[in-house]
Amino acid sequence: MLRRSIMIAALTLLARPAAAGWTLPCIFGGCSITFVSPEYAAKPVQKLDPEAALAQINAYRTKNGRKPVVLDERLSRAAAAQSKAQAGRSRIGHDGSDGSKPMQRAARAGYRAKIASENVASGQKSFSDVMRSWEGSSGHRENLLRPEVTAVGVAMAKNSSGWPYWTLVLGAEKANAKKDTEESAKMGKEEGPAQPQPLTKEGCKTAGMTWNDQANVCG
């Protein structure tokens, strides 16, 4: 049955107008692959403008009764890592090059997430085309419109053939994340850098140095 469905889909694609594209959601959701006509494929990939992408995301959220989000540099780093991983293997997906998941990549970028959702896409020539694909997919729409989300990060990378891989990370940080970071920085400033401790007599001998019994010091 699956084989028959794939054949029907392929025939449908061939029947579409030359300038049209066709998007196939990934089996496990959260990503989409776009099959395109030769005319569309010949178009250059438009450079990603993060601020313009944010405006499109917020316009869609506002239209659907959701609060706007902000662009977060840490989430953009997490998105960039995943776009690079997909481009490097020429395969779309949510698994990182080392098997990492969205939450782990956000943490590595310094974002203490309670939510880290991810949309990925491949083949679209602009972020506007990517948004259209995601808006037409229930799983992607759910991520775009999650009410708890407060920030996003976006990135695009191309493989050696110029095929684009897009990643959008949508997150909400833990309530105490900022406070913990500030307190850690304050403690480090108050305590100052760690001071080296003098060697004991045993440690001095282990290091191959001479212990001065009169001064009770090493060296």
C-alpha positions in Angstrom: 0.0 0.0 0.0 2.9 2.4 0.9 4.6 1.6 -2.4 1.4 2.3 -4.3 0.9 5.6 -2.4 4.5 6.7 -3.4 3.8 5.9 -7.0 0.6 7.9 -7.0 2.4 10.8 -5.4 5.2 10.6 -8.0 2.6 10.7 -10.8 0.9 13.6 -9.2 4.2 15.5 -9.1 4.8 14.9 -12.8 1.4 16.1 -13.6 1.9 19.5 -11.9 2.8 22.6 -14.0 6.5 23.1 -14.7 6.9 26.1 -12.4 5.2 24.4 -9.4 6.7 22.7 -6.4 5.5 19.8 -4.2 6.2 19.4 -0.5 6.3 16.1 1.3 6.2 16.1 5.1 8.6 13.8 6.9 7.1 10.6 8.2 7.8 11.6 11.8 6.8 15.3 11.5 8.7 18.5 12.0 10.4 18.6 8.6 9.5 18.9 5.0 11.1 18.1 1.7 10.2 20.1 -1.4 10.3 18.5 -4.8 10.6 21.2 -7.5 10.3 21.8 -11.2 13.5 22.3 -13.3 12.5 26.0 -13.6 12.3 26.5 -9.9 15.4 24.5 -9.3 17.3 26.8 -11.6 16.5 29.9 -9.4 19.2 31.0 -6.9 18.7 30.5 -3.2 17.9 33.7 -1.5 20.1 34.8 1.4 18.5 34.4 4.7 17.6 37.7 6.5 16.9 36.7 10.1 15.0 39.9 10.9 12.8 39.5 7.8 12.2 35.9 8.8 11.2 37.0 12.3 8.7 39.5 10.9 7.1 36.7 8.8 6.9 34.4 11.8 5.4 37.1 14.0 2.9 38.1 11.3 1.7 34.5 11.1 1.5 34.2 14.9 -0.4 37.5 15.3 -2.8 36.5 12.6 -3.6 33.4 14.6 -3.9 35.1 17.9 -0.5 34.3 19.3 2.0 36.7 20.9 5.1 37.8 18.9 8.5 36.2 19.6 12.0 37.6 19.6 15.1 36.6 17.8 17.6 34.8 20.1 21.3 34.5 19.1 21.7 31.3 21.1 18.8 29.6 19.3 20.2 30.9 16.0 23.5 29.2 16.8 21.6 25.9 17.6 19.7 26.3 14.3 22.9 26.9 12.4 24.5 23.8 13.8 21.5 21.7 12.6 21.4 23.3 9.1 25.2 22.6 8.8 24.7 19.0 9.9 21.9 18.4 7.4 23.9 20.0 4.6 27.0 18.0 5.5 25.2 14.7 5.0 22.7 16.0 2.3 19.8 14.6 4.3 17.1 16.3 6.2 16.2 15.4 9.8 16.2 16.4 13.4 19.1 14.3 14.5 22.4 16.1 14.8 25.7 14.9 13.4 26.4 13.4 16.8 22.9 12.1 17.4 21.9 15.2 19.4 18.3 16.5 19.7 16.9 20.1 19.6 16.9 20.4 23.4 20.5 19.3 23.6 21.7 21.7 20.9 19.9 24.6 22.5 21.6 23.8 25.8 25.0 23.7 24.1 24.4 27.1 22.7 23.7 28.4 26.3 19.9 28.4 26.1 18.3 26.7 29.2 15.2 25.6 27.5 12.0 24.3 28.9 10.7 24.1 25.3 12.9 23.6 22.2 10.8 22.8 19.1 12.4 22.5 15.7 11.1 22.9 12.1 13.4 21.9 9.3 12.9 22.1 5.5 14.9 21.3 2.4 14.8 22.6 -1.2 13.0 25.9 -0.8 14.7 28.9 -2.4 13.6 31.5 0.1 12.4 31.7 3.7 9.0 32.9 2.4 8.7 29.6 0.5 9.7 27.7 3.6 7.0 29.4 5.6 4.4 28.5 3.0 5.4 24.9 3.3 5.3 24.9 7.1 2.0 26.8 7.2 0.5 24.0 5.0 1.6 21.2 7.4 -0.2 20.5 10.7 2.9 19.6 12.6 4.9 22.6 11.5 1.9 24.9 12.2 1.7 23.5 15.7 5.3 24.5 16.4 4.9 27.9 14.8 1.9 28.7 16.9 2.9 27.2 20.3 1.6 29.8 22.8 4.4 29.2 25.3 7.2 30.0 22.8 8.9 33.3 23.4 12.0 33.2 21.1 13.3 31.7 17.9 16.5 31.2 16.0 16.8 30.6 12.3 19.5 29.4 9.9 20.2 28.1 6.4 23.1 26.1 5.0 23.8 24.7 1.6 25.4 21.4 0.7 28.2 21.1 -1.9 25.6 21.1 -4.7 24.0 24.3 -3.4 20.9 22.6 -2.0 19.5 24.5 0.9 18.7 23.2 4.4 16.6 25.5 6.6 16.2 25.2 10.4 13.9 27.1 12.8 14.3 26.6 16.5 11.4 27.8 18.7 12.0 28.0 22.4 11.0 29.1 25.9 13.7 29.5 28.5 13.3 28.2 32.1 12.0 30.9 34.4 15.1 30.9 36.6 17.6 30.7 33.8 18.5 34.4 33.8 18.7 34.6 37.5 21.0 31.5 37.8 23.3 33.0 35.1 23.5 36.3 36.9 24.1 34.7 40.3 26.9 32.5 38.9 28.6 35.5 37.3 28.3 37.5 40.5 29.7 34.7 42.6 32.6 34.3 40.2 33.4 38.0 40.4 33.2 38.1 44.2 35.4 35.1 44.7 37.9 36.0 42.0 40.1 33.6 40.2 41.1 30.4 42.1 44.4 30.8 43.8 47.1 28.1 43.4 47.6 26.0 46.6 51.1 25.3 47.8 52.5 21.8 47.4 52.6 19.5 50.4 55.8 17.6 51.3 54.5 14.5 49.6 53.4 16.4 46.6 56.7 18.1 46.3 58.6 14.8 46.2 56.0 13.4 43.7 56.7 16.4 41.4 60.5 15.6 41.6 61.3 18.8 43.5 63.3 19.4 46.7 61.5 20.0 50.1 63.1 22.7 52.3 62.6 21.5 55.9 63.8 24.7 57.5 61.4 26.9 55.5 58.8 24.2 55.3 58.2 24.9 51.6 58.8 23.2 48.3 61.9 24.4 46.4 
